[in-house]
Amino acid sequence: MQYYLYSYPTDMRRSFYTLSGMVTDLMGGNIQDGDVYIFVNRPRTSMKILHMEFGGLVIYHMRLESGCFKLPVFDQATNTFQTSWQDLMVMVQGVGSNDKMDKKRRKNLKKNCK
């Protein structure tokens, strides 16, 4: 099983068919091979992981309440790069804090709570 991170921001409203279309058309992969495809939104606060299991497609969706995912450095010339389970765990567990984003969220939270 191989892990691929899509190198551009992804609209998190996308679901099974659209994400699997991105795997085929933009990443050059085949979702039925059993590989894992990772998508992150622009502010790096939401991640979707698309994977084919025995019964069909599965999406794991993680949304952060604060901070952002720390993504590994990748080559801008390619649309994807191969990563490992360990690298994925570092991305998920190594959540960094973005002070600028936190201030903006706190401001919006205060505005929405009134």
N, C-alpha and C positions, 0 to 999 in steps of 0.2 A: 504494500500500500504506500502510495506516494502522496505528498501534501503540496498543493499549489496555492499560492496567494496571488489573487488578481491585483495588479499594481495600480489600478485607478480607483477612485472613490465610486461606491456603488449605492444606488438608491435602495434603501432598506424596505421599500414597499414591494420590491420584486419578490417573487415566490418561486415555486418549483419549476414551472415551465420556462419562465424568463431567465432564471439563473442557469438552468441546464442549457438553454440556448446560448447564453454567454460563454459557457464552457466550450461548447462546440464551435461557435462562430468566432469568438474573440480570443479564446485561449488555445484553440486547436486541440482540445482534449475530447475524450469520450467518457461521459458520465457512467456508462455501464461497465467500465473497466474496474470500478471499485475504488478509484482514487478519491481523495478528499480535496474539495475546492473551497477556499476561504475568501470571503468578501467583507470589506470594511467600508463604512461610510466616510464622508469627507472629514468631519471633526474627530474621527477615530473613537467614537463613543458606542458604536454598535457593530457587531460582527455576526455574520451568518456563515455557517459551515454546511456545505452541501455534500451529501454522500449517498451512494447507492448501497443499500443493504439487501438481504435476501428477499424481503417482502416488497421493496420499492424504494423510492427516494425518501431521504430523511433530511430535514433542515434543523440544525441547532442554532438558536438565536440567543446571543448574549448582549444585553444593553447595560452600560455602566451608568450609575447614578452620579458619579463624580470621577474626575480624572479621564485619561484616555489610554488606549492601547499603545504600547511601544512596539512599533513595527521594525523589523530588521531592515538594514540598508539593502537596496536592490539595484540592479542595472536598469536605468531608464530606457535603454534601447529595446528591451523585451516587454511583452505584456504580462508575463508570468515568470516565476522562478520556483524552483523546487526547494522545498523546505522539509523539515523532519518533525516528528511528534514532539521532540524536545523543544524545538524552536517555537512550535505552536503553544506549548505550555508556558514558555517564557513570555510570549505575547500576551496570553490570557492572565497569567499570574503576575507578570511584571508590569502591572498597570502603573503608568506614570501620572503625576499631577501636573496639569497645565494651569498655572496661576491665572493667566489671562482668561482662559475658558471658565475657571471656577468663579472668578469675579463676575463674569457675564451671567453665569447661571444663578449665582446668589442674587444678582440684581433682578433678573427675570422672575426668580422664585418669590422675592419680596413683592414685586409688582403683581404677580398672579395671586398672592395670598390675601391681598386687600379686598 
